């Protein structure tokens, strides 16, 4: 669990919703299932929990949107993922492996260590 009390799975779902919204303009449960390679019942359970916690909303057409709080969490997770991925790639790691590793690391990395990685990435980019 992170400092917001969200587990890794919930963060992954919020991040996936953000990515799908940016890519497709709208998000359905089936899109999330396809992206995360999980079953539709798993998505239904996650969507129910995220809606109950106020992170997402679902309209009459079953399109899913992030609330302001959900968006902030998703954006933070996505930024961490991208930063860590880019850092690993700049160190010579294959992009696919870097993305997989970043997905695992983004959830457990402390804020202090994340800031140190951002500083290192900035130095490498200069």
Beta strands, then each sheet from edge to edge (+ up, - down):
strand 1: 56-58
strand 2: 64-66
sheet 1: 1+ 2-
end
